[in-house]
Amino acid sequence: MSRSRYSRYGFTLVELLVVIAIIGVLVGLLLPAVQAAREAARRMSCSNNFKQIGLAIHNYHSAYKQIPTQHGGTGLRVGANSWWEGSATTNHEELSAFVGLTPFMEQQALWEKISNPSLDTVTPGFTIPTPSGMWSAMGTNPRTDRGGFPSQEYVPWATEIPTLRCPSDPGTGAPALGRTNYAASVGDSCHRIQDMGAKEGSLQPMSQWRAERYPACDRGFFQIKKESKFRDVLDGLSNTIAMAEIITDLGDLDKRSAISVLNGGDAGGIANGPQSGPKWCVDQGQINPEAPTFFCDNDPNCNNPPALVRNGTSARGMNWANAMAPNSQVWTMRPPNSETCMAGWYDNVGSLPASSRHQGGAHVLMGDGAVIFMTDSVEAGDQNAPVISYYNNPGKKSPYGLWGALGSRGGKEKIEEQLNQ
């Protein structure tokens, strides 16, 4: 009588460890791929938002026969002398171009709130500080750094518009009002005369002195406190940057969102500061050599900026309705993702480049509505050259290479690169 023999098979410890190791390697390879796929989707969504903004600009121009004004709106409140003062009854022509674009970005309900008097407040029961007890049509001055005029209580300015947000940017909520990841391009010259735009501080027409000097540095797609049209873009809409992507401030010392201010002056037209060369803050040693994406903070072998603006509604991208440069403007002098460097206070002018949370560059919106991803390594000419102004080579080609040429609307530069391929 025979008996059957049965063999029992199983994994040895070595085999089990090998399988676990292989699974670990596969997971390690898969996770970056998943992350990359998610970022690619976010980047595509960001680009699509910009395309919607481009369509809005063209539809606005079709309706009103002009480009939306950067620094537009209602005049000074009773008793005010200058646009930089606070106001609860008027907006002091401090509204960004995005305000006029709201009905063209599928935000008709928000536009209705802005364009009509209202009683809504962010904090329930807040007493509106106006003679009528209501917010005026077109709202308050959106800046929040002037005491006694709490613009943060005006509901439209505190509303975040999804079209203005890039999903790659993690910034959200306070201390910002409504954030924006897109900003109007005002050209390749940040001369100090540009800070008040095409009007005096009292919002009266330009004096003869200013009228002679302002046009030389007014070189961008968007013009400050001045009506403009597509016809003014002499280099062609497809060769001129209309807007660029920016990151919003996270309260850290990131050189792209924390803003170095009070850098130099303007005696004699061209003096020091970023108007004498956009690389000014780098040359002053304000970037931390041990952490080159951050400003210095009492680090050895490093110079602190004269002052920093961060972690508030005046920081980068923290107030979409506000036309102040940190909130909603870019200059095309320093390449994307370079440091911010302003000549005066944060309501003046300076080198405020494009930036993004994407790897290696940032999106730009061309005047014809095309969206292009511009790399950090874009050719940017002589980074120590003073800006073009009444005092320096007025009307000449941009000294900042391809990047500066794309920012100027009438520099007559020849663009040979195929940017949209």
Secondary structure, 3 states (H helix, E strand, C coil): CCCCCCCCCCCCHHHHHHHHHHHHHHHHHHHHHHHHHHHHHHHHHHHHHHHHHHHHHHHHHHHHCCECCECECCCCCCCCCCCCCCCCCCCCCCECHHHHHHHHCCCHHHHHHHHCCECCECCCCCCCCCCCCCECCCCCCCCCCCCCCCHHHEHHHHCCCHHHCCCCCCCCCCCCCCCCCEEEECCCCCCHHHHHCCECCCCCECCHHHHHHHHHHCCCCCCECCCECHHHCCCCHHHCEEEEECCCCCCCCECCCCEEECCCCCCCCCCCCHHHCCCHHHHCCCECCCCCCEECCCCCCCCCCCEEECCCCCCCCCCCCECCHHHHEECCCCCCCCCCEECCCCCCCEECCCCCCCCCEEEEEECCCCEEEEECCCCCCCCCCCCCECCECCCCCCCCHHHHHHHCCCCCCCCCCCCCC
